[in-house]
Structures are given as C-alpha cells and as structure tokens.
Amino acid sequence: MLAGGSPIGLYLHIPFCHTRCVYCDFNTYIDLDHLKARYVAALARELQLVGTAAGCPDAATIFFGGGTPTALEPAHLGALIEACRVAFRVAPGAEITVEANPGTVTTDYLRALRAAGVNRLSFGVQSFHDDELRFLGRLHDAATAQEAVRMARAAGFDNLSLDLIFGLPGQPTERWVATLEEALALAPEHLSLYSLIVEPGTPLHAWVRRGRVAAPDDDVAAEMYEHALERLARAGYAHYEISNWARVQGEPEGTTPGLASQHNLIYWRNQPYWGVGAGAHSYVNGWRYANVRRPERYITLVESWEPDAALPVAPAQDVKTVERIDRDLAMGEQMMLGLRLVREGVGEAAFAARFGCSLDEAYGPTLAEFESWALIERTPERVRLTARGVMLANQVVARFL
C-alpha cells in the first residue's frame, strides 16, 4: 500500500520507433515490431501485479510516453487504459495523455484513441521548417504536423500540446520566431519548448565531436527562449514551468493554469508515480528504481514472474537502480523540482507539512543568498524563481542537492 494513500501518476513506456532521431537518448528501439503483442501483454501484467500488491491505489493521471506510443494500434492503447482501470482506481475524468508522432496518425486512428478514453495528445512537432525536421531525423514535415493537429480537432480532442525544439546548430533566431508563430496559429492548449541538448551516445553528439556540425550556441538559445517568454505571454499563455506554457483560462495571477500537464505536475511536485515498461522509472514509498531497459529482457522477466513474499512486487526491476530517498535528499529534490514551477514555486506550508520544518530552518542561508542576488522571490506563502532566476535555473537548483 502506498504510504498515506497518495494518488499517483501512472507512466507507461512504449519503446517502439520507426526511426531514431539524431538527438534522442531515450530508451527507444527500431525494428522490434515482432515484440509488440507480447510487450503490451507484459505491460498489462505488470500493471496488474503492482496494482494488486499496492491495494489498488488511486491514480490521478495516465501518461503514455516513448518512444512512439502511436506506433501501437489504438486497440493496444485502449486495452492498456482498461488494465490501468482494473489495477488502480483511476480518477473520473483523469488526464490520459498519449505522446504522438504527427507522421503516424490518421483521423480514424485519433477517433479510436478518443473513444478509448485518451483526452490529451502531445505532438512531437519540434519545428515547422522541413529542412530542420530532416536534420533532426523526424518522419514528418511541417504540413503533416499541421494536418495532424486538424485531424485531432476533428477527432474530438480539446487538449493538445505541441513540443518544439530551439537552438539548433546554426539556427537563426528568425527561424525560431517563425516556428513559434506557426505553432500559435494552431491554437494549442499547451506548449513545451526545449533547447537542443547534445546528449552523449547520440548521432548528434558524434557529429559535433567530429566537427560535422557546430555545437549549439547557448547565447543564441537564450535569446530564443527570451523571445518565447515575451511572445507567449502576449498570446495568452501562462509560463508555469521552466519549459512549459499553458493557455490561461481566467486563473488568478500566480497560480498554475488548469491546462498545465497534470501528469508532469506530479513529477515537479515530487509526488509518487509508478512507471511500467522497459526502462520506466518509479518513485513510491520513499524508494526510486527503474525497470530493465531492453524490451526483450523486460518481457521475459514479467512473463516469468512468480510471487515471493520476501521480495517487493517489481517484476522487471533493475536492482542496480534501487535508491532509498532519505529525508535530506527528498527535501533537496523538493526544492530542485518545485522551483521549476515558476508560478507556484515551493509552498511554505506544504514543505513544512511534509518535512516537519520550515524552508528557513532547512535552507535559510542559501535562500537569503539567492534572494540578495535577485534569483528568487519570497512571500509568506512560497519561494519561487525571479525572471533572472529562471535564466539561471540550473545553477540555482543545483545548490539544493
């Protein structure tokens, strides 16, 4: 049973992809279509095992990430949603998100997802320039992305998020400005904007190391981010997390908007979540762990799992990843994650209720230093980043770990 009966977020990892993007370091695989049916069955079994062992706890959200969840058939995703509902008490009207590649969907496909209970789509658009999409290794072009949004609306979706990437090597600022304008013209409810990161082990990393392409320019990326801050505010979007914006619906100033990603808020508020699937991470009852990464190994472990009273019910757990989160680490992570929420920040009352001490008792000197540098602002209710602190967020949050 989950300590305190806290509602959790459910994350289901779908590792299948048609191609691998040059910047991607996620746990994804191509040419494993022959495993799809067994993988879906293994996901359903893992859900049943962990949900039953935990006493069928409350679940606030369901999120299908990847990889490319839309590489599966709608019937597969629908069956997994039903498996979640059987193993957990999924809240009525719970946010159910599917990450989608614009090049993998049709109107009929999206209608089937909507009928299965999916109520939020997150499209990995990344750019509205075809040459940039080819550079990144994306399957779709700009017209396909625009059509995918139109199809989603026709299928009945009223909660859409678009992912965009800025700071590509040699990318002029005006091209990022144009991509942002194209995104706004589609009127999504939510936008996630990410600076391109060169991750070790990716083709992009090899290209940069060999001099085939220039490394992204951090100063140019900062200018692009600042443009997005100004433009999206003017367009009626609330900047609620470092990389995320949601359309305002009349919420009071300083509050997190209702169209924010409810699943990701669970992560940023340092609340419990259960991840199922190859490489998925979980954080429950003060423990954090990941499943084994290889889909074949994951399937074998789940299929062959036999209950053992001496072992936790984690059929595909990678024992090397198991970590006990003690009080000090939990407090530091509360600050690191909570400060990413640029509107709500870290609440004084919530922090004290969880850890039995005030923010000043835990971090007084550090907070005073950051406040003197105008990196954070404090009220009786909360601490949060200033506009200057947002631009230096990585350096700020690192001090709490």
Residue, then its C-alpha position, 0 to 999 in steps of 0.5 A: m500500500l502506498a504510504g498515506g494513500s497518495p494518488i499517483g501518476l501512472y507512466l507507461h513506456i512504449p519503446f517502439c520507433h520507426t526511426r531514431c532521431v539524431y538527438c534522442d537518448f531515450n530508451t527507444y528501439i527500431d525494428l522490434d515490431h515482432l515484440k509488440a503483442r507480447y510487450v503490451a501483454a507484459l505491460a498489462r501484467e505488470l500493471q496488474l501485479v503492482g496494482t494488486a500488491a499496492g491495494c489498488p491505489d488511486a491514480a490521478t493521471i495516465f501518461f503514455g510516453g516513448g518512444t512512439p506510443t502511436a506506433l501501437e494500434p489504438a486497440h493496444l492503447g485502449a486495452l492498456i487504459e482498461a488494465c490501468r482501470v482494473a489495477f488502480r482506481v483511476a480518477p473520473g475524468a483523469e488526464i490520459t495523455v498519449e505522446a504522438n508522432p504527427g507522421t503516424v496518425t490518421t483521423d480514424y486512428l485519433r477517433a479510436l484513441r478518443a473513444a478509448g478514453v485518451n483526452r490529451l495528445s502531445f505532438g512531437v512537432q519540434s519545428f515547422h521548417d522541413d529542412e530542420l525536421r530532416f536534420l533532426g531525423r523526424l518522419h514528418d514535415a511541417a504540413t503533416a504536423q499541421e494536418a495532424v493537429r486538424m485531424a485531432r480537432a476533428a477527432g474530438f480532442d480539446n487538449l493538445s500540446l505541441d513540443l518544439i525544439f530551439g537552438l539548433p546548430g546554426q539556427p537563426t533566431e528568425r527561424w525560431v520566431a517563425t516556428l513559434e508563430e506557426a505553432l500559435a496559429l494552431a491554437p494549442e492548449h499547451l506548449s513545451l519548448y526545449s533547447l537542443i541538448v547534445e546528449p552523449g551516445t547520440p548521432l548528434h553528439a558524434w557529429v559535433r565531436r567530429g566537427r560535422v556540425a557546430a555545437p549549439d550556441d547557448d547565447v543564441a538559445a537564450e535569446m530564443y527562449e527570451h523571445a518565447l517568454e515575451r511572445l507567449a505571454r502576449a498570446g495568452y499563455a501562462h509560463y508555469e514551468i521552466s519549459n512549459w506554457a499553458r493557455v490561461q483560462g481566467e486563473p488568478e495571477g500566480t497560480t498554475p493554469g488548469l491546462a498545465s500537464q497534470h501528469n508532469l505536475i506530479y513529477w515537479r511536485n515530487q509526488p509518487y508515480w509508478g512507471v511500467g515498461a522497459g526502462a520506466h522509472s518509479y518513485v513510491n514509498g520513499w524508494r526510486y528504481a527503474n525497470v530493465r531497459r531492453p524490451e526483450r529482457y523486460i518481457t521475459l522477466v514479467e512473463s516469468w514472474e512468480p510471487d515471493a513474499a520476501l521480495p517487493v512486487a517489481p517484476a522487471q526491476d533493475v536492482k542496480t537502480v534501487e535508491r532509498i530517498d532519505r529525508d535530506l535528499a527528498m527535501g533537496e529534490q523538493m526544492m530542485l523540482g518545485l522551483r521549476l514551477v515558476r508560478e507556484g514555486v515551493g509552498e511554505a506550508a506544504f514543505a513544512a507539512r511534509f518535512g516537519c520544518s520550515l524552508d528557513e530552518a532547512y535552507g535559510p542561508t542559501l535562500a537569503e543568498f539567492e534572494s540578495w542576488a535577485l534569483i528568487e522571490r519570497t512571500p509568506e506563502r512560497v519561494r519561487l524563481t525571479a525572471r533572472g532566476v529562471m535564466l539561471a535555473n540550473q545553477v540555482v537548483a543545483r545548490f539544493l542537492 
